[in-house]
């Protein structure tokens, strides 16, 4: 006869060691699990498992949790002869066996969690009790591989990281990223793990994803911040998988953590209203280290509440810049936002409407041209630029000439360059002069690059009130294109446009603040200005598109 508890064979009807009724020995279907009864008894009595029990990595093969089913079947043979309390204890022990098998390699795969859930139902064990057992086994696995109490040096390093995050000092953070990684590997400290994976998701999201996908050790904060990393990669489905699995995989963490994560993701993907639904469900029962993220969300979604919380842009700068920089334009002091005119007014003629449509097509062609990397992209530019070029829009002519040149159709390029350059000088408006300047700036066909002529046309256009012309020269100085690079000269050219609330001028100043070139580095101010510029296409589609693409790049 066989004791399912001691896993030994004896003569008689009852085990001489534990007193359990003996049964027929089940046929083995997989590897066995050695269970220390001290573990089971500790959990049965509501105590934590002692660190002395071994749950080390035995092998990395897929765990066959289902082989415990035979134990369930034999278990029912003796159930009738047990008291209710004894039966509950036995169920807990059997579930503990399965949990330890699942955690032998210190990670719980989704398929293993499904098997455990199925097994719990077979045992008739309630979900709360099962979650408690599973979480204690998980905690023990983590404790076996890592320490939680920081040493003196580790405390100093964590303090330095905290200060750098507070000051948004990216240079200081990156200079010590290797030491932070080493500490995160040695210490299972909640605050350290939180901040290390926060930094990875913010500054190296691809590494964060790699660690999440390839490292076989469960880590709550790695999962939490990988959600943001996947959003940065535009992998919303992967992010959602993390969000919906957090509660099941880590029942010991507050539910409000996931709600806070959902609020952040909803704001990034859908905007303010969607985020409010999650925020309204939060009752304040989240892990304390999430306070700054909580304040950041209210700062950009509901400033009045943020003020009550004491949240400031300076304190939340790291989160604002590295997670929400593409979404805060509507909420961070962009008071001068200009709305696009989309409907025909009573005073507009049919010609006015057509011209406005052509300009919109030119703006789209300009955006495509800035992003073009292949001949196929250039053809897409032509599809968008040819109609307005035929309608007499100067910038569309320039874009058409440039696109034809890029696909080596020089005759067509020369045709549109000549068409543009032959426009009647007596009737030239500022757009014509900007487009002509572009011909000399780029050099098309017989019109070779000529810096002096390009700048002369830009200046002439600016004298007629076109602020974009000033900014195009400013861009030349910023990039060192045809002229010697000079950031201060760039700002000097763009100053009038910036002070006049021109989108292109605002873009140039926003970029200078963000990069710290010509102006003191201030990423938050830079992002605010860049977002402001993206909403001003009717003011300057050139500047609005440049700002939009720059935000996408950073």
C-alpha positions as a printed NumPy array, in Angstrom:
array([[  0.   ,   0.   ,   0.   ],
       [  1.078,   3.624,  -0.594],
       [  0.952,   6.863,   1.463],
       [  0.191,   9.831,  -0.904],
       [  1.479,  12.222,   1.756],
       [  4.822,  10.623,   2.624],
       [  5.05 ,   9.064,  -0.848],
       [  6.25 ,   5.742,   0.612],
       [  4.982,   2.176,   0.645],
       [  3.883,   0.469,   3.89 ],
       [  2.004,  -2.601,   5.022],
       [ -1.366,  -2.145,   6.682],
       [ -4.169,   0.372,   6.288],
       [ -2.623,   3.555,   7.786],
       [  0.754,   5.321,   7.401],
       [  2.937,   4.744,  10.5  ],
       [  4.524,   8.226,  10.054],
       [  1.608,  10.61 ,   9.365],
       [ -1.485,   8.505,  10.048],
       [ -3.023,   8.947,   6.557],
       [ -5.035,   6.009,   5.157],
       [ -2.941,   4.057,   2.649],
       [ -4.085,   3.617,  -0.937],
       [ -3.102,   1.594,  -3.983],
       [  0.134,   3.076,  -5.38 ],
       [ -0.665,   5.326,  -8.391],
       [  1.173,   4.864, -11.672],
       [  3.854,   7.56 , -12.075],
       [  3.228,   9.974, -14.969],
       [  6.123,  12.358, -14.552],
       [  8.752,  13.592, -12.193],
       [  7.995,  13.538,  -8.483],
       [  7.955,  16.468,  -6.069],
       [  9.498,  16.193,  -2.631],
       [  7.377,  18.221,  -0.258],
       [  8.412,  19.185,   3.221],
       [  5.377,  18.9  ,   5.487],
       [  6.658,  21.918,   7.389],
       [  5.8  ,  23.992,   4.323],
       [  2.276,  22.632,   4.08 ],
       [  1.611,  22.936,   7.782],
       [  2.923,  26.489,   7.843],
       [  0.565,  27.538,   5.07 ],
       [ -2.33 ,  25.602,   6.568],
       [ -1.866,  27.55 ,   9.775],
       [ -1.614,  30.873,   7.917],
       [  2.157,  31.212,   8.45 ],
       [  4.804,  32.15 ,   5.876],
       [  7.04 ,  29.456,   4.46 ],
       [ 10.457,  29.18 ,   6.042],
       [ 13.434,  30.213,   3.915],
       [ 15.03 ,  26.857,   4.651],
       [ 12.923,  25.017,   2.078],
       [ 14.386,  24.328,  -1.314],
       [ 12.582,  25.61 ,  -4.407],
       [ 15.728,  25.967,  -6.495],
       [ 15.876,  25.454, -10.227],
       [ 15.813,  21.673, -10.827],
       [ 15.354,  21.886, -14.603],
       [ 13.896,  24.309, -17.093],
       [ 11.538,  21.935, -18.857],
       [  7.819,  22.649, -19.113],
       [  6.185,  21.672, -15.842],
       [  3.682,  18.836, -16.069],
       [  1.351,  20.062, -13.364],
       [ -1.391,  17.844, -14.69 ],
       [  0.341,  14.707, -13.347],
       [ -1.142,  15.569,  -9.981],
       [ -4.564,  14.609, -11.356],
       [ -3.974,  10.968, -10.438],
       [ -3.449,  12.11 ,  -6.85 ],
       [ -6.823,  13.861,  -6.946],
       [ -8.515,  10.668,  -8.118],
       [ -6.94 ,   8.573,  -5.324],
       [ -7.573,  11.361,  -2.873],
       [-11.333,  10.929,  -3.322],
       [-11.06 ,   7.299,  -2.147],
       [-10.219,   8.381,   1.382],
       [-12.184,  11.655,   1.451],
       [-15.218,  10.119,   3.095],
       [-13.161,   9.023,   6.103],
       [-11.683,  12.533,   6.755],
       [-13.132,  15.427,   8.734],
       [-13.834,  18.687,   6.874],
       [-10.744,  20.331,   8.396],
       [ -8.558,  17.393,   7.465],
       [ -9.849,  17.504,   3.919],
       [ -9.067,  21.221,   3.664],
       [ -5.545,  20.637,   4.932],
       [ -5.045,  17.903,   2.363],
       [ -6.3  ,  20.15 ,  -0.443],
       [ -3.873,  22.852,   0.612],
       [ -0.989,  20.406,   0.682],
       [ -1.786,  19.05 ,  -2.749],
       [ -2.102,  22.551,  -4.201],
       [  1.195,  23.517,  -2.547],
       [  2.881,  20.551,  -4.283],
       [  1.66 ,  21.808,  -7.667],
       [  2.7  ,  25.411,  -6.967],
       [  6.222,  24.342,  -6.009],
       [  6.491,  22.298,  -9.195],
       [  5.431,  25.314, -11.233],
       [  8.006,  27.541,  -9.521],
       [ 10.984,  25.206,  -9.736],
       [ 12.63 ,  27.529, -12.277],
       [ 11.476,  30.676, -10.391],
       [  8.985,  31.711, -13.074],
       [  5.293,  31.037, -13.589],
       [  4.373,  30.707, -17.247],
       [  0.809,  31.607, -18.351],
       [  0.161,  27.981, -19.309],
       [  1.237,  26.867, -15.824],
       [ -1.113,  29.384, -14.223],
       [ -3.982,  27.966, -16.291],
       [ -3.062,  24.449, -15.136],
       [ -2.969,  25.606, -11.516],
       [ -6.399,  27.233, -11.856],
       [ -7.798,  24.016, -13.311],
       [ -6.225,  21.974, -10.546],
       [ -7.624,  24.32 ,  -7.87 ],
       [-11.118,  23.734,  -9.239],
       [-10.582,  19.973,  -9.19 ],
       [ -9.526,  20.172,  -5.564],
       [-12.477,  22.406,  -4.691],
       [-10.117,  24.998,  -3.162],
       [-11.378,  28.581,  -2.95 ],
       [ -9.561,  31.208,  -5.02 ],
       [ -8.404,  33.381,  -2.101],
       [ -6.747,  30.481,  -0.294],
       [ -5.118,  29.261,  -3.51 ],
       [ -3.785,  32.76 ,  -4.303],
       [ -2.28 ,  33.035,  -0.827],
       [ -0.442,  29.729,  -1.246],
       [  0.763,  30.637,  -4.741],
       [  1.984,  34.087,  -3.69 ],
       [  3.912,  32.705,  -0.717],
       [  5.634,  30.172,  -2.966],
       [  6.488,  32.973,  -5.383],
       [  7.86 ,  35.164,  -2.598],
       [  9.999,  32.295,  -1.357],
       [ 11.396,  31.748,  -4.863],
       [ 12.374,  35.411,  -5.035],
       [ 13.879,  35.383,  -1.558],
       [ 15.995,  32.377,  -2.402],
       [ 17.574,  34.194,  -5.341],
       [ 17.777,  37.753,  -3.987],
       [ 18.118,  39.774,  -0.813],
       [ 15.575,  42.455,   0.052],
       [ 17.527,  44.566,   2.567],
       [ 19.905,  46.991,   0.864],
       [ 23.502,  47.307,   2.   ],
       [ 25.114,  50.664,   2.72 ],
       [ 26.496,  51.148,  -0.785],
       [ 23.241,  50.014,  -2.372],
       [ 21.343,  52.542,  -0.251],
       [ 23.655,  55.318,  -1.43 ],
       [ 23.216,  54.297,  -5.065],
       [ 19.432,  54.204,  -4.713],
       [ 19.477,  57.673,  -3.149],
       [ 21.565,  58.97 ,  -6.06 ],
       [ 19.133,  57.445,  -8.543],
       [ 16.192,  58.992,  -6.694],
       [ 17.804,  62.448,  -6.834],
       [ 18.65 ,  62.082, -10.523],
       [ 15.047,  61.099, -11.298],
       [ 13.769,  64.055,  -9.309],
       [ 16.018,  66.437, -11.271],
       [ 15.441,  64.648, -14.599],
       [ 19.219,  64.33 , -14.819],
       [ 19.377,  61.82 , -17.671],
       [ 23.137,  62.125, -18.023],
       [ 23.678,  61.111, -14.381],
       [ 21.233,  58.209, -14.705],
       [ 22.827,  56.82 , -17.851],
       [ 26.332,  57.15 , -16.423],
       [ 25.398,  54.661, -13.688],
       [ 22.922,  52.446, -15.503],
       [ 25.262,  49.441, -15.314],
       [ 25.604,  49.684, -11.536],
       [ 21.82 ,  50.013, -11.169],
       [ 21.393,  46.865, -13.259],
       [ 23.846,  45.012, -11.025],
       [ 22.011,  46.109,  -7.874],
       [ 18.641,  45.129,  -9.334],
       [ 20.068,  41.662,  -9.94 ],
       [ 21.246,  41.308,  -6.346],
       [ 18.454,  42.898,  -4.318],
       [ 14.74 ,  42.15 ,  -4.505],
       [ 13.972,  45.56 ,  -3.038],
       [ 10.647,  46.976,  -4.189],
       [ 11.798,  50.593,  -4.576],
       [ 15.017,  49.608,  -6.356],
       [ 13.208,  47.28 ,  -8.76 ],
       [ 10.593,  49.948,  -9.455],
       [ 13.112,  52.665, -10.279],
       [ 15.452,  50.453, -12.287],
       [ 12.71 ,  49.276, -14.639],
       [ 11.231,  52.789, -14.712],
       [ 14.569,  54.023, -16.074],
       [ 14.777,  51.196, -18.617],
       [ 11.259,  51.811, -19.922],
       [ 11.927,  55.544, -20.176],
       [ 15.408,  55.589, -21.691],
       [ 15.98 ,  52.108, -23.18 ],
       [ 12.522,  50.654, -23.754],
       [ 13.854,  48.059, -26.2  ],
       [ 16.119,  46.625, -23.462],
       [ 13.199,  46.595, -21.04 ],
       [ 11.18 ,  44.547, -23.529],
       [ 14.099,  42.194, -24.113],
       [ 14.446,  41.54 , -20.382],
       [ 10.705,  40.985, -20.042],
       [ 10.589,  38.499, -22.906],
       [ 13.828,  36.622, -22.275],
       [ 14.412,  36.618, -18.506],
       [ 12.758,  33.66 , -16.779],
       [ 12.341,  35.199, -13.313],
       [  9.029,  36.791, -12.353],
       [  9.323,  40.453, -11.429],
       [  6.327,  42.675, -10.822],
       [  7.977,  45.985, -11.692],
       [  9.6  ,  44.55 , -14.798],
       [  6.125,  43.589, -15.988],
       [  4.634,  46.922, -14.898],
       [  7.108,  49.121, -16.797],
       [  7.27 ,  46.793, -19.786],
       [  3.67 ,  47.886, -20.356],
       [  4.974,  51.395, -21.103],
       [  7.87 ,  49.987, -23.146],
       [  5.455,  48.113, -25.414],
       [  3.362,  51.263, -25.87 ],
       [  6.501,  53.083, -27.014],
       [  6.943,  50.332, -29.599],
       [  3.285,  50.785, -30.641],
       [  2.536,  47.224, -29.535],
       [ -0.73 ,  47.897, -27.746],
       [ -1.802,  44.246, -27.805],
       [  1.336,  43.156, -25.929],
       [  0.823,  45.961, -23.429],
       [ -2.769,  44.878, -22.836],
       [ -1.658,  41.321, -22.115],
       [  0.5  ,  42.638, -19.28 ],
       [ -2.256,  44.846, -17.883],
       [ -4.808,  42.039, -17.749],
       [ -2.404,  39.488, -16.261],
       [ -0.953,  41.573, -13.412],
       [ -3.715,  40.757, -10.964],
       [ -3.53 ,  37.004, -11.556],
       [  0.253,  36.742, -11.533],
       [  0.802,  39.074,  -8.586],
       [ -2.26 ,  38.982,  -6.297],
       [ -0.238,  40.407,  -3.407],
       [  0.055,  43.839,  -5.056],
       [ -2.804,  46.397,  -4.769],
       [ -5.417,  46.367,  -7.525],
       [ -5.125,  50.156,  -7.829],
       [ -1.659,  49.661,  -9.327],
       [ -3.227,  48.106, -12.424],
       [ -5.896,  50.823, -12.514],
       [ -3.171,  53.465, -12.473],
       [ -1.365,  51.65 , -15.263],
       [ -4.594,  51.488, -17.252],
       [ -5.153,  55.215, -16.762],
       [ -1.694,  56.021, -18.108],
       [ -2.117,  53.726, -21.098],
       [ -5.587,  55.054, -21.894],
       [ -4.311,  58.61 , -21.856],
       [ -1.417,  57.745, -24.184],
       [ -3.659,  55.842, -26.601],
       [ -7.029,  57.589, -26.372],
       [ -6.715,  60.844, -24.464],
       [ -8.072,  62.585, -21.408],
       [-11.618,  61.235, -21.16 ],
       [-10.626,  57.579, -21.405],
       [ -8.   ,  58.053, -18.697],
       [-10.573,  59.635, -16.361],
       [-12.561,  56.393, -16.275],
       [ -9.585,  54.557, -14.78 ],
       [ -8.547,  57.39 , -12.457],
       [-12.041,  57.655, -11.   ],
       [-11.838,  53.997,  -9.935],
       [ -8.641,  54.504,  -7.922],
       [ -9.244,  54.693,  -4.184],
       [ -5.686,  55.524,  -3.167],
       [ -4.732,  51.933,  -2.405],
       [ -1.663,  51.734,  -4.647],
       [  1.986,  51.004,  -3.879],
       [  3.553,  54.207,  -2.416],
       [  6.347,  54.355,  -5.026],
       [  3.645,  55.07 ,  -7.642],
       [  2.73 ,  58.411,  -6.069],
       [  4.755,  60.433,  -8.594],
       [  3.117,  58.684, -11.549],
       [ -0.269,  59.325,  -9.947],
       [  0.538,  63.037,  -9.568],
       [  1.829,  63.251, -13.137],
       [ -1.409,  61.905, -14.58 ],
       [ -3.49 ,  64.418, -12.661],
       [ -1.099,  67.2  , -13.601],
       [ -1.843,  66.722, -17.302],
       [ -5.457,  65.56 , -17.017],
       [ -6.941,  67.541, -14.128],
       [ -4.651,  70.394, -12.966],
       [ -7.021,  71.409, -10.155],
       [ -6.711,  68.009,  -8.495],
       [ -2.97 ,  68.064,  -9.16 ],
       [ -2.725,  71.356,  -7.289],
       [ -4.477,  69.82 ,  -4.295],
       [ -1.997,  66.942,  -4.418],
       [  0.915,  69.371,  -4.485],
       [  2.091,  68.1  ,  -7.885],
       [  4.417,  70.329,  -9.916],
       [  5.838,  70.122, -13.43 ],
       [  9.369,  70.221, -12.018],
       [  8.817,  67.25 ,  -9.702],
       [  7.072,  65.232, -12.424],
       [  9.399,  66.254, -15.269],
       [ 10.96 ,  62.816, -15.777],
       [  7.561,  61.159, -16.245],
       [  6.174,  63.988, -18.381],
       [  9.11 ,  64.035, -20.757],
       [  9.798,  60.347, -21.16 ],
       [  6.284,  58.871, -21.135],
       [  3.806,  61.601, -22.066],
       [  5.743,  64.06 , -24.233],
       [  3.617,  63.335, -27.313],
       [  0.325,  63.785, -25.476],
       [  0.625,  66.867, -23.304],
       [  0.185,  69.606, -25.886],
       [ -3.478,  70.145, -25.07 ],
       [ -2.919,  70.249, -21.318],
       [  0.356,  72.053, -20.512],
       [ -0.296,  75.767, -20.991],
       [ -0.884,  75.608, -24.749],
       [ -3.297,  78.526, -24.445],
       [ -2.647,  79.939, -27.897],
       [ -3.704,  76.812, -29.779],
       [ -5.286,  77.643, -33.111],
       [ -7.977,  75.437, -34.568],
       [ -7.957,  74.425, -38.24 ],
       [-10.64 ,  75.934, -40.439],
       [-12.333,  72.964, -42.069],
       [-15.562,  74.397, -43.444],
       [-16.141,  76.998, -46.123],
       [-17.099,  80.43 , -44.736],
       [-19.762,  82.615, -46.321],
       [-17.135,  84.968, -47.767],
       [-15.078,  82.24 , -49.474],
       [-15.253,  81.833, -53.225],
       [-14.945,  78.499, -54.996],
       [-11.412,  79.531, -55.987],
       [-10.556,  80.19 , -52.338],
       [-11.835,  76.755, -51.334],
       [ -9.855,  75.05 , -54.111],
       [ -6.672,  76.921, -53.171],
       [ -7.099,  75.946, -49.534],
       [ -7.454,  72.308, -50.567],
       [ -4.323,  72.561, -52.702],
       [ -2.375,  74.054, -49.806],
       [ -3.542,  71.211, -47.562],
       [ -2.317,  68.711, -50.168],
       [  0.996,  70.585, -50.37 ],
       [  1.357,  70.383, -46.6  ],
       [  0.793,  66.619, -46.724],
       [  3.314,  66.302, -49.561],
       [  5.821,  68.333, -47.539],
       [  5.404,  65.962, -44.593],
       [  5.864,  62.93 , -46.845],
       [  8.96 ,  64.514, -48.381],
       [ 10.587,  65.053, -44.988],
       [ 10.05 ,  61.377, -44.133],
       [ 10.898,  59.961, -47.579],
       [ 13.559,  57.238, -47.612],
       [ 12.895,  55.383, -50.863],
       [ 11.821,  55.895, -54.462],
       [  8.376,  54.61 , -53.496],
       [  8.132,  57.383, -50.905],
       [  9.078,  59.939, -53.564],
       [  6.318,  58.653, -55.825],
       [  3.852,  59.137, -52.96 ],
       [  5.095,  62.719, -52.665],
       [  4.443,  63.25 , -56.373],
       [  0.935,  61.837, -56.139],
       [  0.205,  64.465, -53.502],
       [  2.169,  67.41 , -54.964],
       [  1.403,  67.29 , -58.702],
       [ -2.273,  68.44 , -58.493],
       [ -1.525,  71.586, -56.446],
       [  1.597,  72.2  , -58.56 ],
       [ -0.592,  72.208, -61.659],
       [ -2.861,  74.6  , -59.779],
       [  0.015,  77.047, -59.418],
       [  1.049,  76.47 , -55.784],
       [  4.782,  77.386, -55.667],
       [  5.785,  75.042, -52.83 ],
       [  4.055,  72.163, -54.614],
       [  6.169,  72.921, -57.689],
       [  9.328,  72.805, -55.569],
       [  8.295,  69.499, -53.999],
       [  7.516,  68.014, -57.404],
       [ 10.894,  69.051, -58.805],
       [ 12.685,  67.636, -55.777],
       [ 10.778,  64.332, -55.854],
       [ 11.413,  63.819, -59.595],
       [ 15.114,  64.463, -59.043],
       [ 15.233,  61.852, -56.26 ],
       [ 13.908,  59.152, -58.617],
       [ 16.341,  60.29 , -61.334],
       [ 13.743,  61.703, -63.713],
       [ 15.809,  64.776, -64.447],
       [ 13.719,  66.014, -67.363],
       [ 10.593,  66.215, -65.189],
       [ 12.583,  67.769, -62.348],
       [ 13.963,  70.408, -64.704],
       [ 10.49 ,  71.052, -66.088],
       [  9.02 ,  71.919, -62.687],
       [ 12.104,  73.913, -61.637],
       [ 11.829,  76.041, -64.777],
       [  8.064,  76.389, -64.281],
       [  8.674,  77.76 , -60.805],
       [ 11.578,  80.028, -61.728],
       [  9.66 ,  81.492, -64.694],
       [  6.843,  82.888, -62.574],
       [  6.35 ,  86.605, -63.314],
       [  8.69 ,  88.572, -60.998],
       [  6.266,  91.484, -61.027],
       [  3.62 ,  89.347, -59.353],
       [  5.819,  87.337, -57.005],
       [  4.386,  86.856, -53.56 ],
       [  6.342,  85.63 , -50.563],
       [  5.503,  81.944, -51.229],
       [  7.029,  82.182, -54.691],
       [ 10.244,  83.603, -53.293],
       [ 10.472,  80.9  , -50.59 ],
       [ 10.028,  78.212, -53.241],
       [ 12.662,  79.827, -55.482],
       [ 15.019,  80.001, -52.52 ],
       [ 14.464,  76.264, -52.121],
       [ 15.591,  75.656, -55.698],
       [ 18.919,  77.373, -54.986],
       [ 19.237,  75.825, -51.558],
       [ 18.891,  72.294, -52.97 ],
       [ 20.318,  72.752, -56.452],
       [ 18.094,  71.36 , -59.199],
       [ 19.045,  70.9  , -62.838],
       [ 20.786,  74.004, -64.185],
       [ 20.052,  75.872, -60.963],
       [ 23.084,  74.879, -58.911],
       [ 23.346,  75.349, -55.164],
       [ 23.842,  79.003, -54.339],
       [ 23.75 ,  80.007, -50.676],
       [ 23.803,  83.738, -51.342],
       [ 20.858,  83.588, -53.742],
       [ 18.874,  81.292, -51.425],
       [ 19.311,  83.637, -48.453],
       [ 18.561,  86.664, -50.648],
       [ 15.213,  85.136, -51.679],
       [ 14.422,  84.204, -48.066],
       [ 15.174,  87.768, -46.923],
       [ 13.046,  89.218, -49.69 ],
       [ 10.205,  86.957, -48.66 ],
       [ 10.631,  87.931, -45.012],
       [ 10.553,  91.61 , -45.96 ],
       [  7.093,  90.972, -47.395],
       [  5.951,  89.556, -44.065],
       [  6.585,  85.819, -44.435],
       [  7.945,  84.676, -41.099],
       [  8.52 ,  81.136, -42.381],
       [ 11.288,  82.545, -44.559],
       [ 13.197,  83.766, -41.5  ],
       [ 12.852,  80.316, -39.929],
       [ 14.093,  78.526, -43.022],
       [ 17.31 ,  80.543, -42.752],
       [ 17.365,  79.784, -39.019],
       [ 17.158,  76.084, -39.859],
       [ 20.133,  76.412, -42.195],
       [ 22.246,  77.841, -39.377],
       [ 20.98 ,  75.26 , -36.891],
       [ 21.875,  72.343, -39.171],
       [ 24.995,  73.906, -40.654],
       [ 23.501,  73.493, -44.124],
       [ 25.335,  75.63 , -46.732],
       [ 26.487,  77.898, -43.889],
       [ 28.673,  77.418, -40.836],
       [ 26.664,  75.942, -37.962],
       [ 25.754,  78.632, -35.427],
       [ 22.992,  78.038, -32.859],
       [ 22.888,  81.638, -31.673],
       [ 22.551,  82.899, -35.246],
       [ 19.725,  80.398, -35.741],
       [ 17.813,  81.843, -32.807],
       [ 18.482,  85.383, -33.99 ],
       [ 16.864,  84.626, -37.358],
       [ 13.906,  82.901, -35.734],
       [ 13.343,  85.436, -32.933],
       [ 10.828,  87.627, -34.76 ],
       [  8.794,  84.591, -35.815],
       [  8.876,  83.179, -32.278],
       [  7.76 ,  86.45 , -30.71 ],
       [  4.994,  86.713, -33.327],
       [  3.648,  83.282, -32.299],
       [  4.548,  81.743, -35.655],
       [  4.501,  77.937, -35.538],
       [  7.869,  77.62 , -37.269],
       [  9.511,  80.046, -34.824],
       [  7.966,  78.213, -31.881],
       [  9.283,  74.91 , -33.288],
       [ 12.837,  76.272, -33.57 ],
       [ 12.82 ,  77.615, -30.004],
       [ 11.209,  74.419, -28.696],
       [ 13.887,  72.307, -30.343],
       [ 16.633,  74.566, -28.981],
       [ 15.271,  74.269, -25.436],
       [ 14.884,  70.499, -25.709],
       [ 18.408,  69.949, -27.031],
       [ 20.062,  72.728, -25.014],
       [ 21.614,  74.256, -28.146],
       [ 21.641,  78.041, -28.034],
       [ 19.356,  78.063, -24.978],
       [ 19.617,  76.511, -21.489],
       [ 18.511,  72.868, -21.691],
       [ 14.901,  72.588, -20.519],
       [ 13.186,  69.52 , -21.954],
       [  9.808,  70.278, -20.394],
       [  9.626,  73.78 , -21.896],
       [ 10.875,  72.371, -25.186],
       [  8.158,  69.741, -25.357],
       [  5.478,  72.259, -24.394],
       [  6.526,  74.548, -27.258],
       [  6.793,  71.69 , -29.746],
       [  3.297,  70.494, -28.887],
       [  2.031,  74.047, -29.221],
       [  3.523,  74.322, -32.703],
       [  1.86 ,  71.093, -33.906],
       [ -1.553,  72.658, -33.32 ],
       [ -0.891,  75.7  , -35.534],
       [ -1.005,  74.388, -39.109],
       [ -3.156,  77.272, -40.299],
       [ -0.464,  79.598, -38.954],
       [  2.456,  77.773, -40.592],
       [  2.103,  74.251, -41.908],
       [  5.876,  74.119, -42.419],
       [  6.534,  74.711, -38.722],
       [  3.662,  72.529, -37.507],
       [  4.845,  69.559, -39.569],
       [  8.476,  70.006, -38.483],
       [  7.346,  69.999, -34.847],
       [  5.133,  66.946, -35.363],
       [  7.939,  64.924, -36.955],
       [ 10.474,  66.055, -34.355],
       [  8.222,  64.886, -31.512],
       [  7.795,  61.575, -33.298],
       [ 11.568,  61.198, -33.563],
       [ 12.337,  61.922, -29.906]])
